[in-house]
Amino acid sequence: MAEKRVLKNEETKGFSIQDLILVAVLLAAGAVLKLFVGSVVNFFGMKPNFIIASYCLAILLVRPKLPGCAIIGLLAGAICQFLPGTPWLNFISEFLGAVAMYFMIRVPFRFGKMDANPLLATFVSTVISGGSFVVCLFVFMHMETSGLVAYIPIVLGTAAIGSVLVQLLYVPLKKVLKR
């Protein structure tokens, strides 16, 4: 009985060591894949954003509280600073995407026996992350309105590709990790 109380107190403290390692490995894998594979895997101008997919997968598997999700988003934004792209905007977009993921994983969504929550949650989070990134580009870089509209299919396509990727990886990883 005392063991259960101790375990329950440890669970409420935050991330376990195993959770931290899982988040770190997934974010590192996302960065490596984005850097080396992202340019090769390209579907009609759309490519998976492996950073977003990796933090969505991490949040799905670890199920942290809101501050934990925010930290994961900020870490993803920090990793993006070392990759080619637009500096500083990723802090905002990845933070918003991770926070959206927190709220989305609490909404049950099923197709028959299939848990479609990873698919839907990743799609919505990627749209929020990509959409906020494009809006920040528009505001801070003084982009034309037509350029803003041109990004909509790219954001939706990236969200579709990433959400399918996360859905395919979620079930086997959940079984391997026994969560």
Secondary structure, 3 states (H helix, E strand, C coil): CHHHHHHHHHHHHCCCHHHHHHHHHHHHHHHHHHHHCCCCCCECCECCCHHHHHHHHHHHHHCCCHHHHHHHHHHHHHHHCCCCCCCCHHHHHHHHHHHHHHHHCCCCCEECCEECHHHHHHHHHHHHHHHHHHHHHHHHCCCCHHHHHHHHHHHHHHHHHHHHHHHHHHHHHHHHHCC
